[in-house]
Amino acid sequence: MENKDCSQESDRVQPMPLPVLCYRMAYFVLPQLPFSDVDRTIGYFTRSEYPAGPLLYALSGKIIEVEINREAALSFQSHVVEMDCGNKAYVIEYPKPPAVDLSQGACVLAPHFSAIIRKQDFPEVTYFVLGQNPFNTGTTFRSVDANGLNSNMGAGPTPELTTFMQFLESRT
């Protein structure tokens, strides 16, 4: 009879929970892309043969070094939105996160949306995240700059694309 070493089982890398991957994607992977090569990043939304949501999920999984799967990939949506002010928003819509449960101790405040805003007639971009709020059922609006500085910008709108875009319009 074969003797299995149980320690080898526990040393295997476990799949990363989707809310954790979304958090890392929104705050650590995606902000690097537009600040290092904005045209290439926008090309993922406008010129790729694959939808930007699943493509950026797969790219993030590779960078974070976690296993990715097709079903999860298809739950990431992308949107290109012409804003009233002439700016364009390149938006990732994340899978709906589970409700925040602080009774379990530390939890991940998963994102609802990430948005890259390219201002008309300006080469620079801004990057925002609408995420969960730990203290109520609302959301938190955050920005991440080219240096990776993550700043809380206050309460955000309900996590719906139209509402989020109206909210961004009033702040850009």
C-alpha positions in Angstrom: 0.0 0.0 0.0 1.3 3.4 -1.0 2.1 5.8 1.9 0.9 9.3 1.1 2.7 12.2 2.6 -0.1 14.5 3.8 2.2 17.5 4.1 2.6 17.6 0.3 -1.1 18.0 0.0 -1.2 21.0 2.2 1.8 22.6 0.5 0.0 22.8 -2.9 -1.1 26.2 -4.0 -4.9 26.6 -3.5 -7.0 28.5 -6.0 -7.4 32.1 -5.1 -11.0 33.1 -4.2 -12.4 35.3 -6.9 -13.1 38.4 -4.7 -9.4 38.4 -3.7 -8.3 38.1 -7.3 -10.6 40.9 -8.3 -9.2 43.1 -5.5 -5.6 42.5 -6.6 -6.6 43.0 -10.2 -8.3 46.3 -9.4 -5.7 47.8 -7.1 -2.4 46.3 -8.2 -2.5 45.0 -11.7 -4.8 47.2 -13.8 -3.5 50.6 -12.5 -0.1 49.8 -13.8 -1.3 49.2 -17.4 -2.6 52.6 -18.4 0.2 54.5 -16.7 2.9 52.5 -18.4 1.3 52.2 -21.9 -2.1 53.9 -22.3 -2.5 53.2 -26.0 -1.9 49.5 -25.6 -4.2 49.4 -22.6 -7.0 51.1 -24.5 -6.3 48.8 -27.3 -7.4 45.9 -25.1 -10.9 47.6 -25.1 -11.0 48.7 -28.7 -8.8 46.6 -30.9 -8.5 43.2 -29.4 -10.1 40.2 -30.9 -11.1 39.1 -27.4 -13.4 40.9 -25.0 -11.3 43.1 -22.6 -12.9 41.8 -19.4 -11.9 38.2 -19.8 -8.6 39.2 -21.4 -7.6 41.4 -18.5 -8.8 38.8 -16.0 -6.5 36.2 -17.7 -3.6 38.7 -17.8 -4.1 39.5 -14.1 -4.2 35.9 -13.3 -0.9 35.3 -15.1 0.8 38.3 -13.3 -0.6 37.3 -9.9 0.4 33.7 -10.6 -3.0 32.1 -9.9 -5.0 29.6 -11.8 -7.7 31.1 -14.0 -10.8 29.5 -15.4 -13.1 30.1 -18.3 -16.3 30.4 -16.3 -14.8 33.1 -14.1 -13.2 34.9 -17.1 -16.6 35.2 -18.8 -18.0 37.0 -15.7 -15.8 40.0 -16.3 -17.5 42.6 -18.5 -15.9 45.6 -20.3 -17.5 48.8 -21.5 -16.3 51.8 -23.5 -18.3 54.8 -22.6 -18.4 58.2 -24.3 -18.9 60.7 -21.5 -20.9 63.9 -21.9 -17.8 66.1 -21.4 -16.0 64.4 -24.4 -13.9 62.1 -22.2 -13.9 58.4 -22.7 -14.1 55.8 -20.0 -12.8 52.3 -20.3 -14.5 50.3 -17.7 -14.1 46.8 -16.2 -17.2 45.4 -14.5 -16.3 42.7 -12.0 -18.4 39.8 -11.0 -20.9 40.7 -8.3 -19.0 40.2 -5.0 -20.5 38.5 -1.9 -21.8 40.7 0.8 -19.3 42.1 3.3 -19.3 39.9 6.5 -17.3 41.5 9.2 -18.3 38.8 11.7 -15.7 36.5 10.1 -12.9 39.0 11.0 -10.8 40.4 8.1 -12.5 40.4 4.7 -11.8 41.5 1.2 -13.6 44.6 0.0 -14.0 43.6 -3.6 -14.4 46.0 -6.5 -17.6 46.5 -8.5 -15.9 48.6 -11.3 -12.5 49.9 -12.4 -12.5 52.9 -14.8 -9.7 54.4 -16.9 -10.6 57.9 -17.9 -8.9 59.4 -20.9 -9.5 63.1 -21.1 -10.3 64.6 -24.5 -7.2 66.5 -25.9 -5.0 65.3 -23.1 -2.6 62.4 -23.1 -2.8 61.6 -19.4 -5.3 59.2 -17.8 -6.9 58.8 -14.4 -7.9 55.5 -12.8 -10.7 54.9 -10.4 -12.3 52.0 -8.5 -15.8 51.6 -7.1 -15.6 49.1 -4.3 -17.4 47.7 -1.4 -17.8 49.7 1.8 -17.1 47.7 5.1 -19.4 49.8 7.2 -22.7 49.9 5.3 -24.3 48.6 2.2 -22.9 51.5 0.2 -19.7 51.8 -1.9 -16.4 53.5 -1.6 -14.9 55.6 -4.5 -11.1 55.3 -4.8 -8.4 56.5 -7.1 -5.0 54.9 -7.8 -2.2 57.1 -9.3 0.8 56.3 -11.5 2.9 55.6 -8.3 0.3 53.0 -7.0 -1.0 55.4 -4.3 -4.5 54.3 -3.5 -6.7 57.2 -2.2 -10.1 57.0 -0.6 -12.2 59.6 -2.4 -15.3 59.1 -0.2 -18.6 57.4 -0.6 -19.6 56.2 -4.1 -22.8 55.6 -5.9 -24.8 52.4 -6.2 -22.9 49.7 -8.1 -24.7 50.1 -11.4 -22.9 51.1 -14.6 -25.1 54.0 -15.5 -25.0 55.5 -12.0 -21.3 55.0 -11.8 -20.8 56.8 -15.1 -22.9 59.7 -14.0 -20.9 59.9 -10.8 -17.6 59.9 -12.7 -18.9 62.5 -15.1 -19.5 64.9 -12.1 -15.9 64.3 -10.9 -13.8 64.4 -14.0 
